């Protein structure tokens, strides 16, 4: 037997050649370029392969994108895995563009009914004890239902989830000495619209934060860089971005957002302040425009509630006639997206699949008819969280079942 010694260089060269031959039809040229001769080496201490990039990038075969309009962009829920939204895919809602703010010049003023009005720089905020928590954000207008060819992204893609890092608002309130009679504070943003919202002080003492980081990095400009207000579980526009001022008072400030479309009717009265986002769920697979085959299918989706933890998600595979419990992905976090799964054997007949969530308060996600019964026919387009259904046709195509309420 010929026992000629094969050098490391020859072996690596042969492996590279095999790779080129294997993918020659479509990627041969790219691989040859990616593994140049200059990178082959006989020294085992040296790395063989292309040098790492300064910033990682997605594979060219993966291209999730946000669906954008003039004022918002929606997270591609159907394309995500797990419950954390990549920072660049987090939904956006803007009222007047994205301001460019120099972090070295950033200031947050806290004044009004306090003992010591103070101005905090970004460096000041970062000197306080930091806290990280995972929770969702959701726009109060997060629902569309006008046609069968809607994806989960188009139906309710104005929700996303991140790990947020910052300082507890209680820490800052103790620093300035919030007076006992103060029951509200005004949060003001630094965008061109000067976004403002009245927030009860009780939320500050509960779990409110000033955050400057998202998923391990500084928050993106679209998410309020260099610092924003985070009110876990509360409607999106109370989480004021580009936060620059907090004013304490003993009454709400009745801002534009609190005297306009952000209120919604409940029977014969107007609910002036709407904060918590009610329990909700959506199946993200199977969903339009996917096509499935007869046999076993793992139904997947996410559920969330601004009132606390998700206690249960039920799935129906027969248009709501019967319901079965889905399996929740642990850990189930407070005011956070929770993934659910249900294994189902489809017999090939036309049917509808639905999901409904129940949170730890006992509240169960309603149907559109139950919302109409509770709020009246003029309930508007905000804080809508109805059970949604997907129609699976005999050919395996999946369509959304529109809900009509107007």
N, C-alpha and C positions, 0 to 999 in steps of 0.2 A: 504493500500500500504506500502511495506517495504521501509522506508526512511533511511536505514543504510547509514551513511556517507562514502563516498569514498575518500580516501586520494589521494593527488597529486601523490604520489609514485605509488599507485595502478593504477591510471588513466594512467600515463605515461607507466607503465609496460604493461597495456592492449593495449595501442596504439602501443607499440613496438611489442607486440605479434601479433597484427593484421597485422603490416607491414611484419613481418616474414611470417605469413600465406599467405599474398597476393603474396609475391615473393618467396615462399618456393621452387618452382620447380627449379629456377635457381640461386637465390641470397640469400636464407635463411641463409646459413652459414655465408656469408659475412656480412649481416646486424646484425646478432647476435653478431658477433665480433666487429662491429663498434659501437654498443650501449651496452657496458658492464653494469652489475648490479651496479658497483661502481659509475656510473654517474647518477643514479636515485637519486632524492632528494626531500624532502618536503619543502625546503627553496626556495621561489620564487625569491630570489636575486641571486641565483646561476644558472649558465648556464648549461643546460642539453644538452649533445651531445658531439661528439668527439672534442678534442682540435684542433684549427686551425694550419695549417702547417706554417713553416717559410717562404716558398715560394709557391705560388699558382701553381696549375698544371691543365692541360686540363682534361676533363672527359676521362675516359678510353674508352668511346665510340667514341671520336673524335680523329682522327689521321691524320691531314694534314701533308704532308712531302714535302720537296724540292726534286726535281729530279736532282741528281748530276752526273757530269762527272769529268774528271781529272782537269779541269780548271774552272768549273762554276757549279752553282746549280740554279734551276729555281723555282720561286714562284708558288704555286698551285692556280692560279687565280680562277679556277672553284670551289674551296673549301672555298673561302673567302666571308665575308659579309661586305657591306660598301666599303670604299675606303682606309682605313688605313691597312697596312700590319703589322702583328705581327713581332717584331724585329727578332725572330728566324726563320721566314719564308721569310725574305727579301732576294732577289736574291743575289748571290755572283759571282764575277768574279775575279780570282786570276792569277797573272803572275808568282809568285814564293812563294807560300805558305802564311801563316799568321804569321807575326812576333809577338813576345811577348815583349811588351814595358812597362817598369816600368813608371807609370804616374808621379812619383816623380822625375824621371830623364829626363822626356820629355822636349825637347827644340825645338822651331821654330825660325829659323834664317831668317831675312828679310834684304837683302843687295842689292848691285848693284847701280842703279841710284836713290839713296835716300840720304837725308841730314844726317841722323843719323842711320847707320846700328844698328840693335838691335836684341837681343835674348829674346824670350818670353817663360816662363815656362807655364805649364798648369794652375797653380795658377794665373799667370799674366793674361792669357786669360779670366779666370773666374771673374777677378776683373773688367773687362770692362762691360759696359751695355749689358745685354743679350737680344737676340731676338729669337723668335720662329716662324717658318713658316712651312706650310705643302706643300710638293711638291713631284713629282715623280723623280725617277732615272730610266734610261733605257740604256742598252748596245746597241751600234750601230749595233751589229750583231744579233739583236733580231728578227729573223724570220726563221722558218722552214716550209717546205712544200713538203715533199717527200712521204707521204702516207696518206691514208684515216683514219687510226687509230691513229690520233694525238689529244691530249687534248689541251685546251687553254694554259696549263702550258708548253707543249712541243712546241707549235707554237710560243708563244711570252711571255714566263714566265720570261724573263730577264728584267722585269720592276717591280718596287715595289714603295710603297708610305709610307712616314713616316712624323711625326712631328719632325723637327730638331731644336735643340737649340744651340746657340753659339754666336759669336760676328761677327758683320759686318766687312768685310775686309776693307771697307773704314775707319773704326775706326783705324785699325792698320796702314793703309797707311798714314793717317794723323799724326799718332804718329811718324812714321819714316821720314816723309817729302818726299813723292814721287816727283821726279823732273818733271817739265812740259814736257820734251822731252821723258820721259818714256812712251812707247806705248804697251809694252809686258811684261809679267813676266813668269818666269819658275817656275812651281810647281813640287817639287821633293818629292817622297815618301820614307818611311823608310823600304820597303820590300827588299828582296834579289835581286829582279829585278831592284831596284832603278827606279821605274816608274817615268817618267818625261813627262810633256806636256807644250807646249807654250800656253799662254792664253792672249788675248787682255786685256789691262788695262781697257778698257771701261766696261768690264763685272764686274770688281771690283767696279767701281763707280756706277754700276747699282744695282745688288742684290747679289753679291757673299758673302759667309760667311765662317768662320772657325767654324765648329760645333764639339761639344764634347758630345752632348746628343741626344737621339733618342727615341721618344715615352715615354718621361718622365724618362728615365734612361740613364746612360752612354752608349755611342755607343758600340756595340759589337766589339770584336777583328776583326771579319770578315768584319766589316764595317769601320775599320780604327782606332780603339781605340789606343791612347786616343783622337786624333783629326784628322779631315779630311777636305779637301776643298769641299765646296758645291757650285755648279754652277747651279742654278735652270734652268731646261729646256734643258741643254746641255748634249751631249753624255756622257755615264757613265765614260769612262776612263779619261775624263778631270777633274772629281771630285776626285782628287788624294787622296788616303787613306794613313794613317800613315804619314801625312804631316810633313816634317821636314825642308824644305827650300823653300823660295821664293826669286827669283833674278829678279830685275827690269832691263829692257833694252829698247833700241829703235828699236829692230828688233826681229823677232821670233828666237828661238833657233834651229829649225830644228831637233828635237829629232827623235829617231827611230820610234815612233808612227806616226810622221808627214811625214815620207818618205817611208812608207810601205803600208800595206793593208788598213790602216785606211783612206786613200784618196780614192775617188771613181770617175769614169769617168762621165762626163756630155757631151754627144754627142762627139765632137772631141777634148775636152780638159779635163784636170785633175783638179778636185776641190781639191786643196791642203789642205785647212783647212775646216773641216766639224764640226760644233758645235751644232746648234739647232736640236732638234728632231722634225720632222714634225708631223702634226696631224694624229691621228690614233685611231681606235676603234676595239674592238673584242666582240662578243657575248660569254658570259661565261655560259649561260643557255638558251635553251638546246644546249648541245655540247657533243661530244664523251667523254665517252662511255655511255651517258645517253640514256634512252628510254622513250618516251612520249606517252600519250594517246590522242585519238581524243577528241576535245573540246577546252575549253579555256586554253591558255598557256600564262604566263607572260614571254616574252623574256627579258633577262637581260644581261647587259654587262658594260664595262667601256670604256671611251674615254679620250684622253689626247693630249696635244700639247705643245711643247717647245717654241712656239711663243706667248703664252698667254692663255686666257680662251677658253674653248669650247663654241661655239655659238649655235651649233645645231648637233644633231645626228639623222640620218634617218635610218629607217629599211625597208627592202624589204622582203616580204614573198612569192614572186613569181619569184625568180631567177633574180632580178634586173629589171624586166619590169616596176614596179612602186615602188615609195618610199613614206613612211609616217613618219611624225616627231615623235620621241620618247620623253618621258618625262624625263627631266634632274633632278637629285637630287640636291636640293639646300643645302648649298651654292655652286655655281660654282666658284672654286678658280683658280687663275692664275698659269699656269704651273703645273697643278695637275690632278690626275685621277678624272674623273667625272662619277658617276654611271648613267646609263640610263635604262629605262623600256618601254616596249611596250606590250599592252594586245592584244592578237591575238586568233582568233577562228580557229583552224585547222580542216579541213574537212576530214582528213584521207588520202588524196592523196599525192603522192610523190612530194616534192617541195624543194626549196633551200631558206634559210634565210640568209640575209646579213645585215651588218651595215656599215655606212660611217659617218665620223665626219667632221665638218667644224669648224675652229677656228675663233677667232675674227678678224683675218687679212683677212678673206674671202677665205682662202685656204681650199680646200676640199680633203679629203683622196682619192687617185687615185686607179684605178685598176692596176693590174700587167702590162697590155698592155700599159696603159698610162705611167707607169714608164719606160717601154722599149722604148716607143716613145721618151721620154724626155732624156734618158741617153744612149741608144744604147744597143745592144745585150750583150756587155761585161761589164754590169753595176756592176758586182760583187755581194757580199752578205751583203753589209753594207748599213745602212739607207734605208732599204726596209720597207714600211708601207702600203702594198696593202690592199684593201678591201678583206676580207676573207669570205668564204661561208660555211655553214653547210647544208648537204643534209639530209632531213628527209624522211625516207622510209615509205612505207605503213604500215609496222609492228611497226612503231614508233621508230626504231633504228636511231640514229644520227651519221653521219660520216662527217669527214672533206673533203672538196673538194680541192685537191692539186692544187697549181698554179705552172705552169712550165715556167721557163724563161731561163734555161741554155741549 
